Amino acid sequence: MSKEEIIEKINEFLVDEFEVDGDLIKPEANLRETLDLDSLDYVDLVVVVESNFGFKVVAEDFMDIHTFEDFYNYTFNAVQNKDKAPTEEA
């Protein structure tokens, strides 16, 4: 999955799930302020990310996510690492 595809998918579920105006989603915008996130919203965000992209979110990693660009980069890197991980044999 390309970074552009990830950004598009993230923006779609933010508009749908968090009812944010798509025009407010800009790479440099503050994620927490734009989405008006509280602690429960972060849990919802983690669940949506995990279900859409198939990787486990590490809570501590969210400490460094401030902007949408940070969020895009985190998700892109996690997807890339997931795709490169060796598969386990049954």
PDB file of N, CA, C and O in Angstrom, chain B, residues numbered from 101:
ATOM      1  N   MET B 101       0.856  -1.174   0.000  1.00  0.00           N
ATOM      2  CA  MET B 101       0.000   0.000   0.000  1.00  0.00           C
ATOM      3  C   MET B 101       0.904   1.240   0.000  1.00  0.00           C
ATOM      4  O   MET B 101       1.829   1.351   0.805  1.00  0.00           O
ATOM      5  N   SER B 102       0.619   2.154  -0.907  1.00  0.00           N
ATOM      6  CA  SER B 102       1.430   3.367  -1.004  1.00  0.00           C
ATOM      7  C   SER B 102       1.052   4.353   0.096  1.00  0.00           C
ATOM      8  O   SER B 102      -0.005   4.241   0.716  1.00  0.00           O
ATOM      9  N   LYS B 103       1.929   5.311   0.324  1.00  0.00           N
ATOM     10  CA  LYS B 103       1.639   6.319   1.344  1.00  0.00           C
ATOM     11  C   LYS B 103       0.399   7.131   0.961  1.00  0.00           C
ATOM     12  O   LYS B 103      -0.399   7.496   1.824  1.00  0.00           O
ATOM     13  N   GLU B 104       0.241   7.413  -0.335  1.00  0.00           N
ATOM     14  CA  GLU B 104      -0.929   8.167  -0.791  1.00  0.00           C
ATOM     15  C   GLU B 104      -2.217   7.394  -0.512  1.00  0.00           C
ATOM     16  O   GLU B 104      -3.220   7.984  -0.111  1.00  0.00           O
ATOM     17  N   GLU B 105      -2.192   6.071  -0.724  1.00  0.00           N
ATOM     18  CA  GLU B 105      -3.373   5.247  -0.440  1.00  0.00           C
ATOM     19  C   GLU B 105      -3.690   5.239   1.052  1.00  0.00           C
ATOM     20  O   GLU B 105      -4.855   5.280   1.449  1.00  0.00           O
ATOM     21  N   ILE B 106      -2.644   5.186   1.872  1.00  0.00           N
ATOM     22  CA  ILE B 106      -2.827   5.204   3.327  1.00  0.00           C
ATOM     23  C   ILE B 106      -3.425   6.538   3.770  1.00  0.00           C
ATOM     24  O   ILE B 106      -4.354   6.567   4.577  1.00  0.00           O
ATOM     25  N   ILE B 107      -2.897   7.630   3.245  1.00  0.00           N
ATOM     26  CA  ILE B 107      -3.417   8.959   3.587  1.00  0.00           C
ATOM     27  C   ILE B 107      -4.888   9.077   3.196  1.00  0.00           C
ATOM     28  O   ILE B 107      -5.702   9.585   3.967  1.00  0.00           O
ATOM     29  N   GLU B 108      -5.222   8.611   2.010  1.00  0.00           N
ATOM     30  CA  GLU B 108      -6.609   8.673   1.544  1.00  0.00           C
ATOM     31  C   GLU B 108      -7.527   7.852   2.455  1.00  0.00           C
ATOM     32  O   GLU B 108      -8.609   8.307   2.825  1.00  0.00           O
ATOM     33  N   LYS B 109      -7.095   6.654   2.809  1.00  0.00           N
ATOM     34  CA  LYS B 109      -7.898   5.784   3.666  1.00  0.00           C
ATOM     35  C   LYS B 109      -8.068   6.394   5.066  1.00  0.00           C
ATOM     36  O   LYS B 109      -9.160   6.362   5.633  1.00  0.00           O
ATOM     37  N   ILE B 110      -6.982   6.949   5.617  1.00  0.00           N
ATOM     38  CA  ILE B 110      -7.050   7.596   6.926  1.00  0.00           C
ATOM     39  C   ILE B 110      -8.036   8.768   6.881  1.00  0.00           C
ATOM     40  O   ILE B 110      -8.909   8.888   7.742  1.00  0.00           O
ATOM     41  N   ASN B 111      -7.890   9.615   5.885  1.00  0.00           N
ATOM     42  CA  ASN B 111      -8.762  10.781   5.798  1.00  0.00           C
ATOM     43  C   ASN B 111     -10.229  10.375   5.663  1.00  0.00           C
ATOM     44  O   ASN B 111     -11.108  11.011   6.245  1.00  0.00           O
ATOM     45  N   GLU B 112     -10.491   9.316   4.897  1.00  0.00           N
ATOM     46  CA  GLU B 112     -11.869   8.837   4.740  1.00  0.00           C
ATOM     47  C   GLU B 112     -12.449   8.384   6.073  1.00  0.00           C
ATOM     48  O   GLU B 112     -13.570   8.757   6.419  1.00  0.00           O
ATOM     49  N   PHE B 113     -11.682   7.571   6.837  1.00  0.00           N
ATOM     50  CA  PHE B 113     -12.273   7.100   8.089  1.00  0.00           C
ATOM     51  C   PHE B 113     -12.321   8.188   9.149  1.00  0.00           C
ATOM     52  O   PHE B 113     -13.159   8.121  10.048  1.00  0.00           O
ATOM     53  N   LEU B 114     -11.451   9.189   9.076  1.00  0.00           N
ATOM     54  CA  LEU B 114     -11.558  10.304  10.018  1.00  0.00           C
ATOM     55  C   LEU B 114     -12.836  11.098   9.761  1.00  0.00           C
ATOM     56  O   LEU B 114     -13.522  11.499  10.701  1.00  0.00           O
ATOM     57  N   VAL B 115     -13.150  11.322   8.500  1.00  0.00           N
ATOM     58  CA  VAL B 115     -14.376  12.048   8.149  1.00  0.00           C
ATOM     59  C   VAL B 115     -15.596  11.226   8.547  1.00  0.00           C
ATOM     60  O   VAL B 115     -16.553  11.762   9.106  1.00  0.00           O
ATOM     61  N   ASP B 116     -15.564   9.923   8.259  1.00  0.00           N
ATOM     62  CA  ASP B 116     -16.717   9.056   8.544  1.00  0.00           C
ATOM     63  C   ASP B 116     -16.885   8.772  10.037  1.00  0.00           C
ATOM     64  O   ASP B 116     -17.980   8.921  10.580  1.00  0.00           O
ATOM     65  N   GLU B 117     -15.813   8.368  10.691  1.00  0.00           N
ATOM     66  CA  GLU B 117     -15.893   7.914  12.088  1.00  0.00           C
ATOM     67  C   GLU B 117     -15.878   9.056  13.102  1.00  0.00           C
ATOM     68  O   GLU B 117     -16.533   8.981  14.142  1.00  0.00           O
ATOM     69  N   PHE B 118     -15.128  10.111  12.791  1.00  0.00           N
ATOM     70  CA  PHE B 118     -14.957  11.204  13.756  1.00  0.00           C
ATOM     71  C   PHE B 118     -15.690  12.477  13.332  1.00  0.00           C
ATOM     72  O   PHE B 118     -15.614  13.505  14.004  1.00  0.00           O
ATOM     73  N   GLU B 119     -16.399  12.389  12.208  1.00  0.00           N
ATOM     74  CA  GLU B 119     -17.232  13.475  11.720  1.00  0.00           C
ATOM     75  C   GLU B 119     -16.495  14.813  11.664  1.00  0.00           C
ATOM     76  O   GLU B 119     -17.034  15.856  12.033  1.00  0.00           O
ATOM     77  N   VAL B 120     -15.247  14.754  11.191  1.00  0.00           N
ATOM     78  CA  VAL B 120     -14.462  15.970  11.034  1.00  0.00           C
ATOM     79  C   VAL B 120     -14.602  16.461   9.593  1.00  0.00           C
ATOM     80  O   VAL B 120     -14.714  15.662   8.664  1.00  0.00           O
ATOM     81  N   ASP B 121     -14.595  17.763   9.421  1.00  0.00           N
ATOM     82  CA  ASP B 121     -14.643  18.369   8.093  1.00  0.00           C
ATOM     83  C   ASP B 121     -13.343  18.026   7.364  1.00  0.00           C
ATOM     84  O   ASP B 121     -12.257  18.342   7.851  1.00  0.00           O
ATOM     85  N   GLY B 122     -13.449  17.393   6.220  1.00  0.00           N
ATOM     86  CA  GLY B 122     -12.280  16.990   5.451  1.00  0.00           C
ATOM     87  C   GLY B 122     -11.357  18.147   5.108  1.00  0.00           C
ATOM     88  O   GLY B 122     -10.155  17.943   4.943  1.00  0.00           O
ATOM     89  N   ASP B 123     -11.891  19.354   4.998  1.00  0.00           N
ATOM     90  CA  ASP B 123     -11.065  20.526   4.683  1.00  0.00           C
ATOM     91  C   ASP B 123     -10.121  20.887   5.832  1.00  0.00           C
ATOM     92  O   ASP B 123      -9.124  21.578   5.623  1.00  0.00           O
ATOM     93  N   LEU B 124     -10.433  20.421   7.038  1.00  0.00           N
ATOM     94  CA  LEU B 124      -9.577  20.718   8.196  1.00  0.00           C
ATOM     95  C   LEU B 124      -8.393  19.763   8.307  1.00  0.00           C
ATOM     96  O   LEU B 124      -7.446  20.023   9.050  1.00  0.00           O
ATOM     97  N   ILE B 125      -8.450  18.664   7.570  1.00  0.00           N
ATOM     98  CA  ILE B 125      -7.384  17.665   7.631  1.00  0.00           C
ATOM     99  C   ILE B 125      -6.259  18.089   6.700  1.00  0.00           C
ATOM    100  O   ILE B 125      -6.344  17.941   5.481  1.00  0.00           O
ATOM    101  N   LYS B 126      -5.213  18.614   7.301  1.00  0.00           N
ATOM    102  CA  LYS B 126      -4.027  19.065   6.573  1.00  0.00           C
ATOM    103  C   LYS B 126      -2.809  18.466   7.255  1.00  0.00           C
ATOM    104  O   LYS B 126      -2.808  18.320   8.478  1.00  0.00           O
ATOM    105  N   PRO B 127      -1.765  18.115   6.501  1.00  0.00           N
ATOM    106  CA  PRO B 127      -0.604  17.454   7.099  1.00  0.00           C
ATOM    107  C   PRO B 127      -0.035  18.172   8.317  1.00  0.00           C
ATOM    108  O   PRO B 127       0.387  17.521   9.273  1.00  0.00           O
ATOM    109  N   GLU B 128      -0.015  19.502   8.298  1.00  0.00           N
ATOM    110  CA  GLU B 128       0.598  20.259   9.390  1.00  0.00           C
ATOM    111  C   GLU B 128      -0.361  20.533  10.556  1.00  0.00           C
ATOM    112  O   GLU B 128       0.064  21.030  11.598  1.00  0.00           O
ATOM    113  N   ALA B 129      -1.638  20.216  10.389  1.00  0.00           N
ATOM    114  CA  ALA B 129      -2.636  20.490  11.433  1.00  0.00           C
ATOM    115  C   ALA B 129      -2.435  19.570  12.634  1.00  0.00           C
ATOM    116  O   ALA B 129      -1.987  18.432  12.490  1.00  0.00           O
ATOM    117  N   ASN B 130      -2.769  20.076  13.813  1.00  0.00           N
ATOM    118  CA  ASN B 130      -2.652  19.298  15.033  1.00  0.00           C
ATOM    119  C   ASN B 130      -3.785  18.265  15.078  1.00  0.00           C
ATOM    120  O   ASN B 130      -4.964  18.610  14.996  1.00  0.00           O
ATOM    121  N   LEU B 131      -3.404  17.007  15.208  1.00  0.00           N
ATOM    122  CA  LEU B 131      -4.357  15.901  15.185  1.00  0.00           C
ATOM    123  C   LEU B 131      -5.369  15.999  16.325  1.00  0.00           C
ATOM    124  O   LEU B 131      -6.577  15.919  16.102  1.00  0.00           O
ATOM    125  N   ARG B 132      -4.870  16.171  17.534  1.00  0.00           N
ATOM    126  CA  ARG B 132      -5.743  16.197  18.711  1.00  0.00           C
ATOM    127  C   ARG B 132      -6.726  17.366  18.654  1.00  0.00           C
ATOM    128  O   ARG B 132      -7.916  17.191  18.917  1.00  0.00           O
ATOM    129  N   GLU B 133      -6.236  18.549  18.313  1.00  0.00           N
ATOM    130  CA  GLU B 133      -7.103  19.732  18.279  1.00  0.00           C
ATOM    131  C   GLU B 133      -8.117  19.664  17.140  1.00  0.00           C
ATOM    132  O   GLU B 133      -9.288  19.994  17.326  1.00  0.00           O
ATOM    133  N   THR B 134      -7.672  19.239  15.973  1.00  0.00           N
ATOM    134  CA  THR B 134      -8.561  19.190  14.814  1.00  0.00           C
ATOM    135  C   THR B 134      -9.689  18.185  15.021  1.00  0.00           C
ATOM    136  O   THR B 134     -10.842  18.451  14.681  1.00  0.00           O
ATOM    137  N   LEU B 135      -9.342  17.023  15.585  1.00  0.00           N
ATOM    138  CA  LEU B 135     -10.342  15.987  15.808  1.00  0.00           C
ATOM    139  C   LEU B 135     -11.049  16.141  17.149  1.00  0.00           C
ATOM    140  O   LEU B 135     -12.007  15.422  17.435  1.00  0.00           O
ATOM    141  N   ASP B 136     -10.578  17.082  17.976  1.00  0.00           N
ATOM    142  CA  ASP B 136     -11.131  17.309  19.310  1.00  0.00           C
ATOM    143  C   ASP B 136     -11.159  15.992  20.094  1.00  0.00           C
ATOM    144  O   ASP B 136     -12.196  15.575  20.609  1.00  0.00           O
ATOM    145  N   LEU B 137      -9.976  15.347  20.168  1.00  0.00           N
ATOM    146  CA  LEU B 137      -9.857  14.022  20.780  1.00  0.00           C
ATOM    147  C   LEU B 137      -9.739  14.086  22.294  1.00  0.00           C
ATOM    148  O   LEU B 137      -8.992  14.892  22.848  1.00  0.00           O
ATOM    149  N   ASP B 138     -10.502  13.208  22.948  1.00  0.00           N
ATOM    150  CA  ASP B 138     -10.272  12.964  24.366  1.00  0.00           C
ATOM    151  C   ASP B 138      -9.715  11.542  24.485  1.00  0.00           C
ATOM    152  O   ASP B 138      -9.484  10.887  23.469  1.00  0.00           O
ATOM    153  N   SER B 139      -9.501  11.067  25.683  1.00  0.00           N
ATOM    154  CA  SER B 139      -8.860   9.762  25.853  1.00  0.00           C
ATOM    155  C   SER B 139      -9.692   8.620  25.256  1.00  0.00           C
ATOM    156  O   SER B 139      -9.127   7.673  24.709  1.00  0.00           O
ATOM    157  N   LEU B 140     -11.001   8.694  25.349  1.00  0.00           N
ATOM    158  CA  LEU B 140     -11.849   7.658  24.750  1.00  0.00           C
ATOM    159  C   LEU B 140     -11.794   7.695  23.229  1.00  0.00           C
ATOM    160  O   LEU B 140     -11.855   6.655  22.573  1.00  0.00           O
ATOM    161  N   ASP B 141     -11.678   8.905  22.668  1.00  0.00           N
ATOM    162  CA  ASP B 141     -11.558   9.032  21.218  1.00  0.00           C
ATOM    163  C   ASP B 141     -10.260   8.393  20.724  1.00  0.00           C
ATOM    164  O   ASP B 141     -10.228   7.804  19.643  1.00  0.00           O
ATOM    165  N   TYR B 142      -9.195   8.507  21.511  1.00  0.00           N
ATOM    166  CA  TYR B 142      -7.935   7.875  21.128  1.00  0.00           C
ATOM    167  C   TYR B 142      -8.096   6.360  21.056  1.00  0.00           C
ATOM    168  O   TYR B 142      -7.538   5.716  20.169  1.00  0.00           O
ATOM    169  N   VAL B 143      -8.855   5.794  21.986  1.00  0.00           N
ATOM    170  CA  VAL B 143      -9.116   4.354  21.963  1.00  0.00           C
ATOM    171  C   VAL B 143      -9.859   4.006  20.669  1.00  0.00           C
ATOM    172  O   VAL B 143      -9.511   3.040  19.991  1.00  0.00           O
ATOM    173  N   ASP B 144     -10.869   4.786  20.336  1.00  0.00           N
ATOM    174  CA  ASP B 144     -11.609   4.562  19.091  1.00  0.00           C
ATOM    175  C   ASP B 144     -10.690   4.676  17.878  1.00  0.00           C
ATOM    176  O   ASP B 144     -10.778   3.873  16.948  1.00  0.00           O
ATOM    177  N   LEU B 145      -9.817   5.666  17.892  1.00  0.00           N
ATOM    178  CA  LEU B 145      -8.882   5.867  16.788  1.00  0.00           C
ATOM    179  C   LEU B 145      -7.966   4.663  16.635  1.00  0.00           C
ATOM    180  O   LEU B 145      -7.726   4.204  15.519  1.00  0.00           O
ATOM    181  N   VAL B 146      -7.456   4.151  17.741  1.00  0.00           N
ATOM    182  CA  VAL B 146      -6.582   2.972  17.712  1.00  0.00           C
ATOM    183  C   VAL B 146      -7.330   1.772  17.126  1.00  0.00           C
ATOM    184  O   VAL B 146      -6.788   1.055  16.285  1.00  0.00           O
ATOM    185  N   VAL B 147      -8.554   1.555  17.559  1.00  0.00           N
ATOM    186  CA  VAL B 147      -9.351   0.431  17.060  1.00  0.00           C
ATOM    187  C   VAL B 147      -9.566   0.553  15.550  1.00  0.00           C
ATOM    188  O   VAL B 147      -9.444  -0.432  14.822  1.00  0.00           O
ATOM    189  N   VAL B 148      -9.883   1.748  15.086  1.00  0.00           N
ATOM    190  CA  VAL B 148     -10.132   1.961  13.661  1.00  0.00           C
ATOM    191  C   VAL B 148      -8.850   1.735  12.861  1.00  0.00           C
ATOM    192  O   VAL B 148      -8.886   1.120  11.795  1.00  0.00           O
ATOM    193  N   VAL B 149      -7.726   2.225  13.364  1.00  0.00           N
ATOM    194  CA  VAL B 149      -6.448   2.037  12.672  1.00  0.00           C
ATOM    195  C   VAL B 149      -6.105   0.552  12.600  1.00  0.00           C
ATOM    196  O   VAL B 149      -5.744   0.046  11.537  1.00  0.00           O
ATOM    197  N   GLU B 150      -6.217  -0.141  13.722  1.00  0.00           N
ATOM    198  CA  GLU B 150      -5.879  -1.561  13.752  1.00  0.00           C
ATOM    199  C   GLU B 150      -6.765  -2.364  12.803  1.00  0.00           C
ATOM    200  O   GLU B 150      -6.277  -3.253  12.106  1.00  0.00           O
ATOM    201  N   SER B 151      -8.051  -2.063  12.771  1.00  0.00           N
ATOM    202  CA  SER B 151      -8.955  -2.828  11.902  1.00  0.00           C
ATOM    203  C   SER B 151      -8.763  -2.489  10.423  1.00  0.00           C
ATOM    204  O   SER B 151      -8.950  -3.350   9.563  1.00  0.00           O
ATOM    205  N   ASN B 152      -8.394  -1.254  10.124  1.00  0.00           N
ATOM    206  CA  ASN B 152      -8.207  -0.857   8.724  1.00  0.00           C
ATOM    207  C   ASN B 152      -6.859  -1.257   8.146  1.00  0.00           C
ATOM    208  O   ASN B 152      -6.744  -1.501   6.945  1.00  0.00           O
ATOM    209  N   PHE B 153      -5.837  -1.326   8.996  1.00  0.00           N
ATOM    210  CA  PHE B 153      -4.485  -1.548   8.479  1.00  0.00           C
ATOM    211  C   PHE B 153      -3.829  -2.834   8.962  1.00  0.00           C
ATOM    212  O   PHE B 153      -2.755  -3.193   8.479  1.00  0.00           O
ATOM    213  N   GLY B 154      -4.456  -3.538   9.909  1.00  0.00           N
ATOM    214  CA  GLY B 154      -3.991  -4.852  10.303  1.00  0.00           C
ATOM    215  C   GLY B 154      -2.696  -4.919  11.086  1.00  0.00           C
ATOM    216  O   GLY B 154      -1.961  -5.900  10.978  1.00  0.00           O
ATOM    217  N   PHE B 155      -2.403  -3.896  11.870  1.00  0.00           N
ATOM    218  CA  PHE B 155      -1.244  -3.958  12.759  1.00  0.00           C
ATOM    219  C   PHE B 155      -1.662  -3.495  14.142  1.00  0.00           C
ATOM    220  O   PHE B 155      -2.658  -2.789  14.302  1.00  0.00           O
ATOM    221  N   LYS B 156      -0.894  -3.901  15.133  1.00  0.00           N
ATOM    222  CA  LYS B 156      -1.165  -3.546  16.533  1.00  0.00           C
ATOM    223  C   LYS B 156      -0.527  -2.199  16.838  1.00  0.00           C
ATOM    224  O   LYS B 156       0.675  -2.015  16.642  1.00  0.00           O
ATOM    225  N   VAL B 157      -1.318  -1.273  17.310  1.00  0.00           N
ATOM    226  CA  VAL B 157      -0.826   0.055  17.680  1.00  0.00           C
ATOM    227  C   VAL B 157      -0.217  -0.021  19.077  1.00  0.00           C
ATOM    228  O   VAL B 157      -0.812  -0.575  20.002  1.00  0.00           O
ATOM    229  N   VAL B 158       0.974   0.546  19.210  1.00  0.00           N
ATOM    230  CA  VAL B 158       1.639   0.623  20.507  1.00  0.00           C
ATOM    231  C   VAL B 158       1.303   1.988  21.104  1.00  0.00           C
ATOM    232  O   VAL B 158       1.622   3.028  20.527  1.00  0.00           O
ATOM    233  N   ALA B 159       0.659   1.969  22.261  1.00  0.00           N
ATOM    234  CA  ALA B 159       0.171   3.210  22.875  1.00  0.00           C
ATOM    235  C   ALA B 159       1.275   4.256  23.028  1.00  0.00           C
ATOM    236  O   ALA B 159       1.042   5.444  22.804  1.00  0.00           O
ATOM    237  N   GLU B 160       2.460   3.821  23.404  1.00  0.00           N
ATOM    238  CA  GLU B 160       3.565   4.766  23.618  1.00  0.00           C
ATOM    239  C   GLU B 160       3.937   5.495  22.329  1.00  0.00           C
ATOM    240  O   GLU B 160       4.414   6.629  22.376  1.00  0.00           O
ATOM    241  N   ASP B 161       3.727   4.861  21.189  1.00  0.00           N
ATOM    242  CA  ASP B 161       4.052   5.495  19.912  1.00  0.00           C
ATOM    243  C   ASP B 161       3.199   6.728  19.657  1.00  0.00           C
ATOM    244  O   ASP B 161       3.628   7.654  18.969  1.00  0.00           O
ATOM    245  N   PHE B 162       1.998   6.742  20.209  1.00  0.00           N
ATOM    246  CA  PHE B 162       1.105   7.888  19.995  1.00  0.00           C
ATOM    247  C   PHE B 162       1.588   9.138  20.723  1.00  0.00           C
ATOM    248  O   PHE B 162       1.126  10.240  20.430  1.00  0.00           O
ATOM    249  N   MET B 163       2.503   8.978  21.656  1.00  0.00           N
ATOM    250  CA  MET B 163       3.044  10.141  22.378  1.00  0.00           C
ATOM    251  C   MET B 163       3.774  11.092  21.433  1.00  0.00           C
ATOM    252  O   MET B 163       3.829  12.297  21.679  1.00  0.00           O
ATOM    253  N   ASP B 164       4.333  10.550  20.354  1.00  0.00           N
ATOM    254  CA  ASP B 164       5.096  11.360  19.406  1.00  0.00           C
ATOM    255  C   ASP B 164       4.276  11.827  18.210  1.00  0.00           C
ATOM    256  O   ASP B 164       4.810  12.468  17.305  1.00  0.00           O
ATOM    257  N   ILE B 165       2.999  11.516  18.200  1.00  0.00           N
ATOM    258  CA  ILE B 165       2.138  11.914  17.082  1.00  0.00           C
ATOM    259  C   ILE B 165       1.405  13.195  17.460  1.00  0.00           C
ATOM    260  O   ILE B 165       0.562  13.214  18.357  1.00  0.00           O
ATOM    261  N   HIS B 166       1.751  14.262  16.750  1.00  0.00           N
ATOM    262  CA  HIS B 166       1.135  15.560  17.029  1.00  0.00           C
ATOM    263  C   HIS B 166       0.329  16.077  15.841  1.00  0.00           C
ATOM    264  O   HIS B 166      -0.731  16.677  16.018  1.00  0.00           O
ATOM    265  N   THR B 167       0.834  15.843  14.631  1.00  0.00           N
ATOM    266  CA  THR B 167       0.181  16.351  13.424  1.00  0.00           C
ATOM    267  C   THR B 167      -0.365  15.196  12.590  1.00  0.00           C
ATOM    268  O   THR B 167      -0.051  14.031  12.834  1.00  0.00           O
ATOM    269  N   PHE B 168      -1.172  15.536  11.621  1.00  0.00           N
ATOM    270  CA  PHE B 168      -1.659  14.504  10.701  1.00  0.00           C
ATOM    271  C   PHE B 168      -0.490  13.859   9.967  1.00  0.00           C
ATOM    272  O   PHE B 168      -0.507  12.653   9.718  1.00  0.00           O
ATOM    273  N   GLU B 169       0.524  14.646   9.618  1.00  0.00           N
ATOM    274  CA  GLU B 169       1.704  14.096   8.933  1.00  0.00           C
ATOM    275  C   GLU B 169       2.390  13.061   9.814  1.00  0.00           C
ATOM    276  O   GLU B 169       2.801  12.011   9.320  1.00  0.00           O
ATOM    277  N   ASP B 170       2.520  13.337  11.110  1.00  0.00           N
ATOM    278  CA  ASP B 170       3.085  12.349  12.039  1.00  0.00           C
ATOM    279  C   ASP B 170       2.259  11.064  12.010  1.00  0.00           C
ATOM    280  O   ASP B 170       2.805   9.961  11.988  1.00  0.00           O
ATOM    281  N   PHE B 171       0.941  11.226  12.010  1.00  0.00           N
ATOM    282  CA  PHE B 171       0.024  10.083  12.010  1.00  0.00           C
ATOM    283  C   PHE B 171       0.151   9.284  10.706  1.00  0.00           C
ATOM    284  O   PHE B 171       0.189   8.054  10.729  1.00  0.00           O
ATOM    285  N   TYR B 172       0.215   9.989   9.577  1.00  0.00           N
ATOM    286  CA  TYR B 172       0.399   9.320   8.280  1.00  0.00           C
ATOM    287  C   TYR B 172       1.714   8.532   8.271  1.00  0.00           C
ATOM    288  O   TYR B 172       1.753   7.370   7.868  1.00  0.00           O
ATOM    289  N   ASN B 173       2.784   9.185   8.722  1.00  0.00           N
ATOM    290  CA  ASN B 173       4.101   8.535   8.712  1.00  0.00           C
ATOM    291  C   ASN B 173       4.126   7.313   9.632  1.00  0.00           C
ATOM    292  O   ASN B 173       4.666   6.267   9.271  1.00  0.00           O
ATOM    293  N   TYR B 174       3.545   7.451  10.809  1.00  0.00           N
ATOM    294  CA  TYR B 174       3.493   6.322  11.749  1.00  0.00           C
ATOM    295  C   TYR B 174       2.759   5.143  11.119  1.00  0.00           C
ATOM    296  O   TYR B 174       3.239   4.010  11.155  1.00  0.00           O
ATOM    297  N   THR B 175       1.591   5.421  10.540  1.00  0.00           N
ATOM    298  CA  THR B 175       0.788   4.362   9.939  1.00  0.00           C
ATOM    299  C   THR B 175       1.505   3.742   8.745  1.00  0.00           C
ATOM    300  O   THR B 175       1.534   2.519   8.608  1.00  0.00           O
ATOM    301  N   PHE B 176       2.082   4.571   7.882  1.00  0.00           N
ATOM    302  CA  PHE B 176       2.807   4.064   6.715  1.00  0.00           C
ATOM    303  C   PHE B 176       3.958   3.158   7.142  1.00  0.00           C
ATOM    304  O   PHE B 176       4.125   2.065   6.601  1.00  0.00           O
ATOM    305  N   ASN B 177       4.747   3.609   8.107  1.00  0.00           N
ATOM    306  CA  ASN B 177       5.883   2.805   8.575  1.00  0.00           C
ATOM    307  C   ASN B 177       5.423   1.497   9.214  1.00  0.00           C
ATOM    308  O   ASN B 177       6.054   0.458   9.017  1.00  0.00           O
ATOM    309  N   ALA B 178       4.342   1.538   9.969  1.00  0.00           N
ATOM    310  CA  ALA B 178       3.823   0.326  10.610  1.00  0.00           C
ATOM    311  C   ALA B 178       3.321  -0.666   9.562  1.00  0.00           C
ATOM    312  O   ALA B 178       3.547  -1.869   9.685  1.00  0.00           O
ATOM    313  N   VAL B 179       2.646  -0.164   8.538  1.00  0.00           N
ATOM    314  CA  VAL B 179       2.166  -1.039   7.457  1.00  0.00           C
ATOM    315  C   VAL B 179       3.357  -1.648   6.716  1.00  0.00           C
ATOM    316  O   VAL B 179       3.354  -2.837   6.398  1.00  0.00           O
ATOM    317  N   GLN B 180       4.368  -0.831   6.443  1.00  0.00           N
ATOM    318  CA  GLN B 180       5.557  -1.341   5.743  1.00  0.00           C
ATOM    319  C   GLN B 180       6.248  -2.421   6.569  1.00  0.00           C
ATOM    320  O   GLN B 180       6.636  -3.460   6.035  1.00  0.00           O
ATOM    321  N   ASN B 181       6.402  -2.180   7.857  1.00  0.00           N
ATOM    322  CA  ASN B 181       7.054  -3.160   8.732  1.00  0.00           C
ATOM    323  C   ASN B 181       6.229  -4.425   8.854  1.00  0.00           C
ATOM    324  O   ASN B 181       6.784  -5.522   8.913  1.00  0.00           O
ATOM    325  N   LYS B 182       4.907  -4.288   8.894  1.00  0.00           N
ATOM    326  CA  LYS B 182       4.022  -5.451   8.964  1.00  0.00           C
ATOM    327  C   LYS B 182       4.179  -6.303   7.710  1.00  0.00           C
ATOM    328  O   LYS B 182       4.221  -7.531   7.783  1.00  0.00           O
ATOM    329  N   ASP B 183       4.265  -5.637   6.556  1.00  0.00           N
ATOM    330  CA  ASP B 183       4.379  -6.353   5.293  1.00  0.00           C
ATOM    331  C   ASP B 183       5.728  -7.067   5.146  1.00  0.00           C
ATOM    332  O   ASP B 183       5.839  -8.067   4.436  1.00  0.00           O
ATOM    333  N   LYS B 184       6.753  -6.535   5.832  1.00  0.00           N
ATOM    334  CA  LYS B 184       8.095  -7.128   5.749  1.00  0.00           C
ATOM    335  C   LYS B 184       8.324  -8.198   6.804  1.00  0.00           C
ATOM    336  O   LYS B 184       9.299  -8.946   6.725  1.00  0.00           O
ATOM    337  N   ALA B 185       7.437  -8.281   7.789  1.00  0.00           N
ATOM    338  CA  ALA B 185       7.614  -9.249   8.877  1.00  0.00           C
ATOM    339  C   ALA B 185       7.509 -10.664   8.327  1.00  0.00           C
ATOM    340  O   ALA B 185       6.675 -10.948   7.467  1.00  0.00           O
ATOM    341  N   PRO B 186       8.368 -11.550   8.833  1.00  0.00           N
ATOM    342  CA  PRO B 186       8.294 -12.941   8.370  1.00  0.00           C
ATOM    343  C   PRO B 186       6.986 -13.578   8.801  1.00  0.00           C
ATOM    344  O   PRO B 186       6.487 -13.311   9.894  1.00  0.00           O
ATOM    345  N   THR B 187       6.438 -14.409   7.951  1.00  0.00           N
ATOM    346  CA  THR B 187       5.190 -15.082   8.292  1.00  0.00           C
ATOM    347  C   THR B 187       5.492 -16.318   9.114  1.00  0.00           C
ATOM    348  O   THR B 187       6.504 -16.991   8.914  1.00  0.00           O
ATOM    349  N   GLU B 188       4.595 -16.601  10.042  1.00  0.00           N
ATOM    350  CA  GLU B 188       4.790 -17.773  10.893  1.00  0.00           C
ATOM    351  C   GLU B 188       4.168 -18.978  10.219  1.00  0.00           C
ATOM    352  O   GLU B 188       3.075 -18.897   9.660  1.00  0.00           O
ATOM    353  N   GLU B 189       4.872 -20.094  10.275  1.00  0.00           N
ATOM    354  CA  GLU B 189       4.375 -21.341   9.716  1.00  0.00           C
ATOM    355  C   GLU B 189       3.492 -22.023  10.756  1.00  0.00           C
ATOM    356  O   GLU B 189       3.799 -21.998  11.947  1.00  0.00           O
ATOM    357  N   ALA B 190       2.414 -22.622  10.313  1.00  0.00           N
ATOM    358  CA  ALA B 190       1.500 -23.311  11.237  1.00  0.00           C
ATOM    359  C   ALA B 190       2.021 -24.688  11.584  1.00  0.00           C
ATOM    360  O   ALA B 190       1.385 -25.414  12.348  1.00  0.00           O
TER     361      ALA B 190
END
